[in-house]
Amino acid sequence: MTAPNPAAGKPVDPASLANIPRLVTAYFASKPDPADATQRVSFGTSGHRGSSLRNSFNEDHILATTQAICDYRRKAGLTGPLFIGIDTHALAEPALASAIEVFAANGVEIMVDEHGGYTPTPVISHAILTYNKGKSSGLADGVVITPSHNPPEDGGYKYNPPHGGPADTDVTGIVEKNANRYLEAGLKGVARMSYDRARKAPSTHLYDYITPYVADLGNTVDLALVKSAGVRIGIDPLGGAAVHFWQPIIERYGINASVVNNAVDPTFRFMTADWDGKIRMDCSSPYAMASLIQMHEKFDVAFANDTDADRHGIVTRSNGLMNPNHFLAVSIAYLFGQRPQWGANAAIGKTIVSSSIIDRVAKKLNRKLVETPVGFKWFVEGLGAGAFGFAGEESAGASFLKRDGSVWTTDKDGITLGLLAAEMIAKTGRDPSQIFADLTAELGVPFYERIDVAATPKQKSALKAVGPEQLNMKELAGEPVRAVRTKAPGNDQSFGGIKVETESGWFAARPSGTEDVYKIYAESFRGEDHLKRIQGDAQAAIAKVFG
């Protein structure tokens, strides 16, 4: 694994901050070259992302993509409102203006925050689901303008269909293809009106995003219990979209919570540098979370969210920042013991590279476990139907049902996961780290790590296509191999890599979609040394595949 940058975990050098005027100027002034693959519209697992400085997130991208979404809506017969929200990245406001110009020119009914503020991803999901409940026509959908926890120079644009969760490739493939056609045609066919006219158009509506979400929150997390127990909570929005939601939550439910930082600054100068010295609002990174970790003794529990508030980072008084996998396991163990109204058949959803401690918790609970490829889109249908009580992925994103067993969100919700940590303390008198210690005393202690290994594009392609026969592993770190997978067992879908399992450990290897590396996820229930042996055997086996 690459050694941390000397600046990691420290306040950021002001000289390295993003030049916001230059960034915004490039958004409007620079034009992407659709002949360059890096400058085309490209939908990954979380929408189209890029930077105006690299000609990968410019005005033309948003105009073209928005028109492609309008075309898709028309073809799909979607006539309800489109809920649109932004995070606090510098490129979010310009992209919102561009999107509004195109949506208004196409006559799409859009719901824009009434205060000109920021809207977390889970709030958009909640709004879509609330509007669509009981309807079979005139359905709503949504757009969130966010690159998640990415650096300040980045922008992002993602689409959520009427199911409220991230769009699957059957939708994003169509939108991406048509958006690039518009780019190639010099935006010919893109309908657009001036921003002033668009804001005044009868199809553009101001909407209160805060009140409905906050009012419904108590139906998902037992905030009355949190209040009565007096749990002391510290909250850091990391300068993100949840910043103006916390005070209404605190006031409505009377919880003993303090927002330790309510600053919004597009340079994110208040952050500590991530592992590589860059600013990244990654609430699962001990480097990015250094400031909140230092405060851990002031609160019973503290937590942060990334910039669009779909991820959570939990800091406990007893043990500091929790590993995301550990908190997922604790959440599952707690929720399935405290939600009697959830159906007896409500399952647990996890990604194939999440910790096997979750498998052991599911077995202890006698609950069905559904293991999917990476990406929250695989959980959308199950959460919407109440088939999943809880669904989460290793990168600190999860959602769960309301207390009555009905759907809350079909996208990740870092707000509810943070508040759930407080509910655990109120109910059990123990913080999540202590509960995890109890779990592992019974089920075993997992040692989990992800490392990145350099790989050429040719090697990455070879890894993506590798099968059990080519890998030919009979033994891993001294144990017989019991399974080799290229498809997730929960839905038989390819996860773009390979996973090798033994009785007490496993590894999975996948090529990165954005960098010249492949990722090795590995875990052992026998200790740190055994984990290192698994990682070594994994790299050696993959090196043979590369030749």
N, C-alpha and C positions, 0 to 999 in steps of 0.2 A: 504494500500500500504506500502511496506517495506520502512523504513526510510533510507535516503541517508547515505552512508558511510561517516565518518568524512573527508576522503581524497577526496571526490567528488568535482570536479571543481578546484582542486589544482594541481600544478606540481607533477609529479610522483616521488616517492622515488626511487633513482637509485638502491637500493638494491632489489627492486621488479621487475626490468626489466627482460625480457626473456633472457635466456642463449642460444644465437643463435648457438654456436658450438654444444652444447648438443642437441638442437632441430634438427639440420641437421644430426648429427651423428645418432640419433634415427630413422630418416627417412630411412637411408640406412641399419642400423644395426639391428633394431627391426623387428620382423616378426609378423603379425597379426594372431590370432587364429580364423579361420572361424567358429569354433563351438561356439564362443562367439558373441552374437548378436551385441554387441557394437563395435566389431572389423570387421564387415562385410562391404561391400560396400552398402551404403544406400542413395538413391537419394531422397532428400526432394524437396521443392519448388524451391530451388536454387542449385541443384546439390548435389554431395557428399561432406560432410564437416567433418573435424575431426582434430586431432593433433597427430603428431608422438609420443609425450610423452604419449599418451593414446592408442597407437597402432590402431588408427582409421584413420590415414592418413600417410601411409608409402609407400615405393617404390612399394611393391607388389600390393597395392591398385591401383596405377596409371598404372602399367604395365597391370594388369588384366582388368581394366576399358578401357584403350586405345585399347587393343585387342578386347574387346567387341564392342567398337565403330566401329572399322575396320570391324568386322563381320556384324554389322548392316548396314554399308554403302554398303557393298558388296551385301547383300540381298535386300536392297532398291534400288540398281542400281545407287548409287551416285558416279559419276566419276570425278566430278569437284574438284577444290582445297579445302582444309580445312584451314581456317584462324584460327590461334592460337595466343592467347595473354595471358600475365600474369600481375598480379598486383605486389605490392612491399612487400608482406608478405615474410618472410624468406623461407618458404617452396615452394614458387612459382618457383624459379629457379631450384631447384632439380627436382621438378615434371615436369617441361618443358623438362629437359634433358631425364627423363625416357620416357615421351610421344614421344619425337622425335625418340628415339631408336626403339620404336614399330611401329610408323607410317612409318618410313623409311623402316623397314624390311617388312612391308606389301605393300610397293610401293605407299602409299598415298601421293599425291601432297600436301605438306603443305607450308603455307606462314608464315614465321617467321620474326619478326621485324628486319629491316636491321641494326639497331643500337644496337641490343641486349637490347632494352629498354622495356618499359611497355606499355600496350595497354588497354584502358578502355573498359568495356563491350559494351557500345553503339557504339564504333568504330568497334568492331567485327561485330555487327549487321548491321551497315551501309555498311561494306565491303561485307558481304554476299549478301545483297539486291542489291547493285550496280552491283556486278558480275552477279547475276541471272536475272537481269532485261531483259525481252524479251526472255529469254531462257526457253525451256521446257525439255531439257536434258543436261547432263554434269553439273548438278547443284552443287554449292558450299555449304558448311556448316561450322561450327566453334566450337572451344573449348575456354573457358576462364578459366584460372587457378586462382581462387580467392575465399576466404571465405567472400567476401564483407567487412562489417565493423567489423567483428569478431576480437577478441584479437590477438596479434602478434604470439602466439603459434599455431594458427590455419592455416589450409590449406583448399582449396576448388577446385572442379573440375566440371565444368558444360558444357553441350553440347547444342548447338543451331543448329537445323536442317536447311534445305534450306529456311524456312520461316523467318529466322533471329532472332526469339525470343526464349525464354526458351522452351526446349523440354517438351512435355506433357507426362503424365504417360504411354501412349501407346508406347512411345519410351523409356523412362527412365526405365520402368518395364523390358523391354527386355534386355537393357544394364546392369541393376543391376543384374538380374538373371544370365546372362552369365558371368559377372565379378566374381560373387561369386563362380560359377562353376570352373573358373580358379583358384581362391584362394584355393578351396577345393582339386583341382588336383595338388597343388604345382606348379602352373603356367605352367603345361604341356599344350602345344598347343599355348602358347604365342610366337609369332615371335619377335625376337629382334636382333639388331646388335649393335656393339660398338658405343659409342657416336661420336667418331671421324669420323667413317665411315658414320654414319647417317647424320652428318652435311654436309658431302661432297657428299652425295647421289644425283643423278640427280633429284630426286623427292622433295628435300628440297630447297626451294627458299627464298631469302631475299626479303622483301617487305616493301615499304614505307607506313606505316599506317597514318602518320600525314597529308601529303599533300592532299589526296583526301577528307578526312573528313573535314579538315579546309577550303578547297576551296568551299565545298558545304554548309558550315554552314550559310553563308549569305543568302541562299535560304530558310532558316527556320526561322532565327531571323533577324530582320531588323537592322543589325549592322552599316549600313551607317547612319541611324537615330541616333543610340547610339553615333557614332563618332561626328556627327554634333551638337548634344546637349551637348557634353562634359561631359557626366555623369561620375562621379568619382566612380570607382569600385575597391573594395578590394577582392582578391581571395586567399583562402587557400585550397590547394589540400589535406591537412591533410596527407602529405607524400605519397599520392596514385598515381595511374596509370596516372592521368591527368597531372602530374607535368611538363612533357616536351611538352605538347600540348598548354599550355597557352601563352608562348612567341610567337610562330608562329601565334596564333590567334590575339594577341595584335598587332603584326607587320603587318599582312596582312590587318587588318581592321582599324588600326589606332585609336583604342579605348583608352580612358584614364583609363587604368587599371593597378593595381599593384599586383604582387604576393607577399603576405606578408610573405610566408614561402615556400621555394623551397627545403627544406631538404628531403632527402630520407634516412631513417635509419630503419632497420628491427626491432629494439626494440621499435620504435615510442616514444622515450624518450621525444620528444617535446610536446606530448599530455598532456592535463590535464585529470585526472581520471574521469571515468564515475560514474554513481550513486552508483555503488557497489564497487568502488575503483579500478576496473580493467581498463586497457587501452582498449578502443573500439573506432574506428573511426566513430562514429555515429553522422552524421552532423545534426540530429534532436534533439540531447540531449543538453540541456543547460550546462551540466557539461563538456561534451567532447568539446563543442564549446566555453568554457569560454574565451579563448585567443582572438578569433575573435570578440566575443560580446563586449569585453572591447575596441575594436577599432571602434565601430560603428559610432562614431561621426566624424571620419576621412574621411568617404566615404558617397556618396549618397546611396549606397547599397553595401553590402559585401555578399559573399556566399562561401560555402565550399562544397566539395563532399566527399563521403566515398571512400574507398580504390580502388574500381573498377569504381568509378565515375558514378554509375547508380542512385545514390540518391543525393538530394540537400538539403542544409540548407541555408535559406535566412535570413540575418541580415539587418534590416532597420535602417536608421538614426533616425527615429521617435519613434521606439518601440522595437528595439533589435531583438532577434531571433523569427521568426514567427512559430506558430504552423503549422505543415505540412498540416493539413486539411484546414487551413485558406488560405495558399498560393495556394492550389489546386483550391479552390473556386474563388480566385482572378484571377488566370490564365485562368480559364474557362470563367469567365465574360469578361475578356479583349480580349482573343483570338477570341471568337465568334463575338465580335464586331469589330475586326480589320482584319479579314481574309475573305474578300468578295469572294475570289475564292474557298473557301471551299464549298462543295456541300450543298444545302439546307437541305438535309437529313442526313448530318454528325452528328452523335450522340455523347453523352458524356458517357464514361465508368468509373464506380467507383466500388470499392469493397463494400461488404455489411456492413463492419464495419467502413466505412468512414463517415464523418460528413454529416448530413442531410441538412446543409447549401448548399451543392452541389445540392441536390434535388430542393431546392428553387431557386437557380440560374438557373438551367435547365428549371424550369417552367417559370421563368421570361423571359428567352431567347426563350421560345417555342421550345426547342430542346428535342429530345428523350433522355431519361436517361436509360442506361443499367447497372443494378446492378448485380455483379458477386460474386462468392466466392473469398476468399483471394488468391492472386497469380497473377502475371502479365501475365501468360500464357493464361488467359482467354481473353486478349485484342489483342493477336497477329494477329489473322485472321482479326479482324475489322480494326486494324491500317494498315495492309498490303493491304486491299482492299479499304481503304479510307472511310470505313463505320463509323469509329470513328474519329472525329476531334481531340479529346483529350481523353486520358485514364490515370487514376492515381489511386494509392492506398495510404492508410492512413499512410504508413511507408515512406513517402517522395520520392516515385518513380513515374515517369510519363514520357510520351512521347506525341508528337503531330505532326500533319502533316506539310509538307513544306507549304510555303505561297501559292503555286499554287494548293494545295490540294492533292499532291502526297505523298507517304510514305516517311518518314525520317528514323525512326528506328522502329523495332517491339520489342525492349527491352527498358528498362528504360534509360533515358538520363539526368543525372544531370547537364551536361555541358550546354545544351540548356535551361534548366529551370532556371539556374542561370543568363544566359544572357538575358532571357526573362524578368526577374525582372528589368534589366537595360533598356530594350526597353520600358517597362511600364512607367518608369520615363521620358524617352526621349519623349514619345508620350503625356503623360498626365500632366507632371509636378508634379505628386504625387507618393510617393513610395507605395509599395504593402500594407504596414500596413495601410496607409491612405485610399487607395482604399477599403480595407477590412472594415474599419470603415464606409465608405459611403454605402457599401453593407448591412452591418448589421443594419444601421439606417433605411433601407427600409425593410429588410427581417427578422430581429430579430437577437439577439446575441446568438450564440451557446456556451454552457458550456459542454466541452467534456473531458473525462478522461478514460484512461485504467488502470485497477488495476489487480494485480495477487493475486490469493487466493490459499493457499495450498490445494492439493488434492492427494489422493492415486491413484495408477494405476487403481484400481477397480472403484473408483469414476469417474475418467476421462473416462473410458469406458462407464459408466452409462450416463454421460453427452453427450457423442458422439451419444448415441442411443436415447436420450430423445425426446419425441414428445409433441405436444400441449396438448394432453389429460393428460399426466402424470404431466405436469407443472401446468395445470388447473388454469391459472391466468385470472381473469376477470377484475382486476384493477391493475394499476401500479402508485404508488406515487399519489394516489387520482384521477386518470383519468381512464376512461374506456379503456380497451385494444381493439384496432381496428384490430390488425393483430399479429399472431404468426407464425413465419417462421422457417423451417429447410432447406429450399432450397432458393437459390438466385432468386429473381423474374425476373432477366434479362435473365437467361438461364435455369432456373428450375434445377440447379445442387445443390446437397447437399454441405453445407459449413462446415460440421462437428461440428455443434453446434446448438444453438437456438437463435432466435431474437424475442423480444416482443416490439411492437410499440404502442404508443398513439398519440394523436393530437400534443402534444408539447414535447415528449421525447421518448426514447427507450433505450433498453440495448440488447447486444448480448453476449453470453457466449460460449467459445470454449476451449477445453482442449489443453494444450501445447503439442507439439510433442516431446519436448526435456527435459522438466523439470516437476517435480511433482507439478504442479500448473494448475489452469485453469484461463483463461483471461476473465475479464468482461470489455467490451467496453460500455460506457454509455454516453448519451447526453441529455441535457435539453435546451429548449428555454425559460425557466421560471426563471433561476438563479441557483446559486451555491447550495442553500439549497435544491431546487427541485432535482438537480443532486444527492445529497447525499441520498435523499429519494429513488430515482430510484436504486442507488447502494445497499442500504440496503434491499429494497424489492427483488431485484434480488438475493442477497446472501441467503436471507431467503427462497425463492422459490426453489433455487437449493439445499439448505441443506435438504429440505423435500424430494427431489428426491433421495438424497444420503441415506436417512433414518437415 
